Amino acid sequence: MDFVFASNNSAKTKEMAVLAQEMGHSVTNYRDILGKELAFPEETTDSQLENAKAKATFIHQYLPDDWILADDTGLYLQAFPDRFGVTSSREFKSLNVIGKEAEINYILSLYDQGQDRSAYLLAVLAACSPAGQLYTGAGKGGVKIATEARRGDLIGGLDDIMEAENGLTLSEMTLSELVTYHDRARALAQVLQEIKTAK
């Protein structure tokens, strides 16, 4: 399937496109089609699902003949259950933690060596069909915060410190491994299954 991605984040778009391509699908950013950037409706602070749906239906108004894909991703830390989650980006901004390296260093600084490092990224995707039907999926990526950032060639940012079930950070994995373990790949697999089941 060919999807148009409803995001103003170029790094996220690239990541989504790479994962989708490995799964046999394509993702193009809406800005590449419309030739301009739009301001999305304000997000909620308590529902990733509603945020993803709102972005998908918003871009669907401009590109009604395309399949529109949108996401909302949050960081969840077991040791700090009242922090981050759906408001990850807002909290970083309020703390003046700007940029992925600063975010990584900040998160690592929250932990002592013996502390519970359980954590995951939760991606929620919504796909809006040309007929306006919504299909959704969610996927968790990672099981704990690594003791240090470990970088790979494909994906960076928080994936550098998010260790998955196989003992590797998401950034250290091969593309075929990422399709199995990455939060956005898992969410996309659910969306695709939902679309297939509906046909």
C-alpha positions as a printed Julia matrix, in Angstrom:
199×3 Matrix{Float64}:
   0.0    0.0    0.0
   1.0    3.61  -0.56
   0.55   5.91   2.43
   0.82   9.68   2.82
   2.33  10.48   6.22
   0.71  13.25   8.26
   3.73  14.64  10.09
   5.88  17.78  10.15
   8.79  15.78  11.56
  11.28  14.88   8.8
  13.23  12.38  10.92
  10.04  10.55  11.91
   8.91  10.5    8.28
  12.22   8.99   7.16
  12.04   6.33   9.86
   8.44   5.47   8.98
   9.31   5.28   5.27
  12.24   2.93   5.88
  10.2    0.62   8.11
   7.23   0.61   5.72
   9.44  -0.13   2.73
  10.95  -3.13   4.52
   7.37  -4.31   5.09
   6.52  -3.9    1.38
   4.75  -0.52   1.51
   5.59   3.11   0.79
   5.3    6.3    2.82
   5.52   9.83   1.4
   5.23  12.96   3.53
   2.17  15.11   2.81
   4.44  18.18   2.42
   6.06  16.58  -0.62
   2.63  16.38  -2.27
   1.06  19.66  -1.16
   4.31  21.63  -1.4
   3.73  23.33   1.93
   3.61  22.68   5.66
   0.32  22.86   7.55
  -0.33  23.53  11.23
  -2.01  20.51  12.78
  -4.84  20.84  15.32
  -3.67  21.07  18.93
  -3.02  17.65  20.44
  -4.67  16.24  23.54
  -2.53  15.52  26.59
  -4.19  12.22  27.45
  -4.9   10.21  24.29
  -2.35   9.14  21.72
  -5.14   7.47  19.74
  -7.14  10.68  19.44
  -4.0   12.6   18.45
  -3.19  10.14  15.66
  -6.79  10.11  14.41
  -6.96  13.9   14.4
  -3.79  14.21  12.31
  -4.94  11.58   9.81
  -8.38  13.1    9.3
  -6.91  16.61   9.11
  -4.64  15.73   6.17
  -7.41  13.63   4.61
  -9.29  16.92   4.01
  -6.47  18.06   1.73
  -5.72  14.7    0.08
  -9.07  12.87   0.0
  -8.02  10.33  -2.63
  -5.03   9.0   -0.67
  -4.49   6.7    2.27
  -3.31   8.98   5.1
  -1.16   7.59   7.93
  -0.5    9.46  11.19
   1.14   8.6   14.48
   1.58   9.7   18.05
   4.44   8.26  20.08
   5.08   8.49  23.82
   7.87   7.44  26.16
   6.79   5.46  29.23
   9.15   4.92  32.18
   8.13   2.35  34.8
  10.33   3.98  37.42
   8.6    7.32  36.8
   4.96   6.43  36.05
   3.73  10.02  36.23
   6.29  11.38  33.78
   6.39  11.56  30.01
   3.88   9.24  28.32
   1.7   11.11  25.88
   3.28  14.42  26.97
   6.92  13.42  26.28
   7.69  16.29  23.91
   5.9   18.84  26.08
   7.86  17.83  29.17
  11.19  18.02  27.37
  10.34  21.51  26.13
   9.2   22.67  29.57
  12.53  21.49  31.01
  14.42  23.19  28.17
  15.77  19.81  27.05
  16.2   20.52  23.34
  17.43  18.0   20.78
  17.69  14.21  20.8
  21.14  14.08  22.41
  19.96  16.31  25.26
  16.85  14.13  25.7
  18.98  10.99  25.88
  21.37  12.51  28.41
  18.48  13.77  30.51
  16.77  10.36  30.61
  20.03   8.57  31.46
  20.6   11.09  34.28
  17.3   10.08  35.9
  18.57   6.61  36.75
  20.92   5.16  39.33
  22.69   1.91  38.45
  20.42  -0.36  40.5
  17.17   1.37  39.65
  14.29  -0.24  37.75
  14.99   0.71  34.12
  11.78  -0.75  32.65
  10.53   1.47  29.85
   9.06   1.43  26.38
   8.06   3.61  23.48
   4.39   3.34  22.49
   3.46   4.24  18.92
  -0.18   4.61  17.97
  -0.99   4.82  14.26
  -4.19   5.82  12.5
  -4.8    5.29   8.79
  -7.61   7.13   7.03
  -8.86   5.55   3.79
 -10.04   7.58   0.78
 -13.58   6.76   1.97
 -12.8    8.3    5.38
 -12.69   4.98   7.26
 -10.17   4.93  10.15
  -7.97   1.95  10.96
  -5.74   1.98  14.02
  -2.91   0.05  15.62
  -0.5    0.35  18.52
   2.93  -1.09  19.16
   5.43  -1.06  22.0
   9.15  -0.86  21.31
  11.74  -1.66  23.95
  11.55  -3.06  27.44
  14.12  -0.96  29.34
  16.49   2.0   29.23
  20.03   0.89  28.4
  22.83   1.95  30.74
  24.36   4.03  27.96
  23.47   5.18  24.46
  24.36   2.64  21.78
  24.13   3.9   18.23
  23.43   2.13  14.96
  23.31   3.21  11.34
  19.58   3.54  10.72
  17.68   5.16  13.56
  18.76   7.56  16.28
  17.22   9.6   19.04
  15.54   7.73  21.88
  16.03   4.47  19.97
  19.71   4.77  20.98
  18.81   4.01  24.62
  15.7    1.84  24.23
  16.71  -1.79  24.72
  14.36  -4.44  23.33
  13.61  -8.06  24.2
  16.63  -9.29  22.22
  19.11  -7.28  24.33
  19.87  -4.73  21.6
  18.81  -1.12  21.47
  16.45  -0.29  18.62
  19.27   1.69  16.98
  21.62  -1.31  16.99
  19.27  -3.63  15.11
  19.27  -4.59  11.47
  16.32  -3.47   9.39
  14.78  -6.95   9.45
  15.08  -7.01  13.25
  13.47  -3.57  13.51
  10.4   -4.77  11.65
   9.95  -7.27  14.48
  10.84  -5.07  17.47
  10.22  -1.4   16.59
   7.15   0.32  18.03
   6.12   1.96  14.75
   6.63  -1.26  12.76
   4.51  -3.19  15.24
   1.81  -0.52  15.06
   1.88  -0.51  11.26
   1.54  -4.29  11.2
  -1.64  -3.95  13.29
  -3.04  -1.25  11.0
  -2.36  -3.38   7.92
  -4.01  -6.39   9.54
  -7.07  -4.31  10.41
  -7.31  -3.05   6.81
  -6.93  -6.59   5.47
  -9.6   -7.94   7.83
 -12.04  -5.19   6.78
 -11.75  -5.99   3.05
